[in-house]
């Protein structure tokens, strides 16, 4: 997710018959790059936290992303959003990039990158619950079963993340990040009827960065004193998962439906676990992986058989 999960996620994720056979080389490459870049952000956060506070890490990351996106917007002549859409865009930016990233960063001070990615993978479950209350979507019995399975998996991950097998504040903060990501996703739904996914993401990153500017004091001092590898990790996350990843994802959405493309996002926790092992030598516990399997099974069940077809 931010690194929602995470980080912009599709509203529905469903299996698509014959999907793999329809992928061309460019689309497949774009999917692979998106999954790898977004998954790498979880390990990147851990490296960034060696020299930055959670708040300054989020701010520096999205200042970098905002500048890169501004250059892209100028080159492509991206239009500005309509004034009446600004309140919703500010809400999306606040939830999806300010709250999500600060809570995820703070959570990763106490939990492993792989554990964080598995908890963030539960965001679609919160999204389904929000859609039920806010958008009047109905869930089937399969849907409620999937939610129960997913929450059981989250409980296993959170409790097993502590050596004493208890609920840790760090794991709860990552769970808050997952809720923030789901609020961001549901706020996108009306915006995506008017703007492209890349435009919505760009507007939300810019507005989210404005909220993060409250943490600007002492940022320069941290940049001067932080280890070089931490600063490079933050800049990397701003440019690659933050910009390149979204550019690739926008290309994927132009070639496939959001539902079909979204099925590939199940690989993010798997990739995040592998990257954390390669980059940080973090090894996920058996219980975390077991809980993660429950989470993914619950999410798949909700998004394939959980909603009443209109």
N, C-alpha and C positions, 0 to 999 in steps of 0.2 A: 501495500500500500502505500506517499504520501508518497502506498506504499500505501489507499483507499485505495497496503493498501495501503500505502497504500497508502496512493491513489483512485481521472474520469473513468468510471466503470459503466458497462452497459447495464440497463435496467433488468434485462432478462438474460439468462444464460441457458441455452438448450442444446441438445444434441442435434446434429444435422446429418441426415442420411446422405451418404456419398460425399461428405464435405471434403475429405482428404483428396478424393479424386478430382475435385474441381479447383484445387489450389495450383496456381502457376508458381514459377520459381520466385518471382518478385514478391508475391503476396506471402508465400511461405517464409521468405527471408525477413520480410517486415514483421511477421508474427514472432519469429524467433528473436529478432533484435528487441522487440517490445518486451517480451517475457524476460529476457536476460537482463535488460537494462532496469526494468522495474524491480525485478528480484534482487539485483545487486544493491539497490538503495538500502536495504535492511542491513547489510554488512557495512556499507558506506557510512551509515549513521553511527555505528559502533566506533569506527575509526575517527569520525569527526568529533565524537564526544570526548576523545582523548585530549582535545585542545580547546573545546568550546562548550559553553553551557547549552542546554537544549533550546533555549530561546534564541541565542545568538547563532546557533547552527541553522535553525529554520530561517532566520532573517537573511543570513549571508547566502544560503542556498537559493532563496527565491529572489533576492536582489540580482543574483547571477542569472537566474532563469528569466526574470522580467526584462533585463537588458537584452538578452539574446532574443527573446520573443519580440521585443520592440523593434530590433533590427529586422527581423523576419517580417514583421507587420508593415514596416516602411517599404521594404523591397517588394512585397506582394500587394501593397496598397490595401491592407485589411481595413474594412470600414469600422467606424466606432459604433458601439451599441446605442440603441435608442434610449432616450433619457428615462422613459417610463419603465425600462427593464433594469435600471441601476439598483433599486432596492433588492431585487432578487439576486442580482449578480454580486452585490456586496454580501448578502447572506451566504451565497455559494462560496465566495472567496474566504469568508470568515470561517466557515465550517470545514471546507475542503483543504484549505492551505494554512490557515492560522491555527485553529484548534487541533486539527488532525496532526499536523507536523510537530507542534509543541508537545502534545500529549504522547505521541509515538516516540519522539526523541527522549522525553523524560522517562518513558517506560523502558526504553532500551538501555537505560543506565543500570537496570536491575535484572533484565531478562535477556536471554540470548537472541541473536538476530533471527534464527530459525523459529524460535518460540513466538516471537513477535509476528512473523509472517503467517504462522498458523492461526493465531488469534485474529489477525486482520482478515484472513480468508473467510471469517464468519460474517463479514459486513453484509453480504446479500441477504442473510436471514433477518437482520434488523431492517433492511430495505423492504423485505416482503411484509413485515409487520407494520411499518410505516405506511406502505401502500394500502394496506387493508384499512387503516384508520383514516388516512388523508385522501386517498384516491378511491376508496370504497371497493377495492379489489377483494375478491373472495378467495379463500384458501380451501382446498379439498382436505379430506382426511389424510391423504398422503402428505400434503403440505404441512399439516400440524405434526405429523410423525417426523418429517424431516427437520422441523424446527426443534423438536424435542431431542432428536439424535444430535443435532448440531450443538445445542446448548450443553448436552452431556459431554461432548467432545471438548468444548471450551472449558467446562468445569475441570475436566481431567488435566488439560494443559495448564490452567491457572494454578491449580492445587499442586501439581507435580513440579512446577517451576521453582518452588522453594525446597530447600534441603530438608526443612522440617515438615513438608507436606501441609502447607497452609496457604491462605490467600495473601498474596503480597501486593503492596500498593503499586509496584511497578507493573505487574500484570494487569491490574485493574485500569491503570492509565492507558495501556495498549487497547484494552476493551473499550474505553471511552473514545479512543481514536477510531475504532471500528464503527462506533455509533455515529461519530462525526462524518465519517466517509459515507455512510448510508444517507445521512441528511444532505450531504453534498450531491449525491447521486439523484435523490428524488427532487431536489431543487433544480436540477438540470432539465428535467423532463419537459416543462413548458418552454424553456430557452432553446432546446434543440429543435423545436418546431420553427424557429425563426433564424437560427444561426447554425453554422457548421460546428461539429465537435471541436475542431481546433480553435475556432473563434471563441466558443464558450470557455474552453480551457484557458485560453490567453486572457480573456477578460477576468476570469476568476483568479488566476495567478496574480494579475496586477492588483486587483482589489484585496486579495489576501495579503499581498506584500505590504500594502498600505497599513493594514492592521498590525502587521509584524513590526512596523517601524517604531512602535511603542518601546521596543527593546533595543533601539539604536544606541542609546548611551553605552559607552564602554566597548562597543563593537570593534572600533579601530584598535584599541589596546589589546583586545583578544587576538586580532589578526596579527599584530606585531609579536605577540608572545607565544602563539600557538605553534606546535610542531608543524613543519612543512607538510608532512604526510596527511595531517588532519585538514589543513587548508585545501590541499589538492583534492582530498576526498569530498569536501563540501562543494568545491567548484565543479568537480566531476558530476556530483548529483544534480547540481543546478542545470548543467548543460545537457548531460546525456539522459538520465532518467526524466529530468524535468522538461526538456525541450525535444531532443531527438526521439525519445520514446513516444512522445505524443504525436510527433510528425509521422512516425511509422504507424502508430495506431490509427491515425486519421486516414492514412492510405489504405490500411486494412479495412476500415469501415466503408471506404469507397468501393471496395471490391466484394465484400461479403456483408450479409445482414449483421446487425449488432448481436442477435442471438447466436448466429453461427460463429462469428468471430469470438464472442465472449467465452465459448466453450474452451478455448485455448488458455484462458486465464487460470484454469485449474492447475496449470503447470507452474505458476509463480511460486507457491510455497515449496514445491519440490526443488525448483531452481534456486530459491533463496537458501534452502538448507544446504545444497551442494556448494553454492558460492561461499557461504559462511564457513564451510569446512575448508575450502581451498584458500580463501583469503585470510580467515581468522583462526583456522584450526579449531573452530567450534564444532562440537559433536552433539547432536540432538539426543536427548534421552529417549529410551524406548517408550516411556509413558507419554512423552510429548508427541512422538510420532503416532502412537496409538490414538491419542486424542485428536491429532490432526486428521487421521483417517476418518474418524467419526464426523469431524467438521465438514470435510469435503463430501462425504456421503450424504450428509444432511442437506448441504447446499445443492448438490446435484438433484436430490429428490424433490426439493422445493421448486427448483427452476425447471424441472422436466415434467413433473406430475402434480405439482403443488397448487397450481392456480386454476380456478374455474374458467373455462374458455367462454368468452363472450360471443 
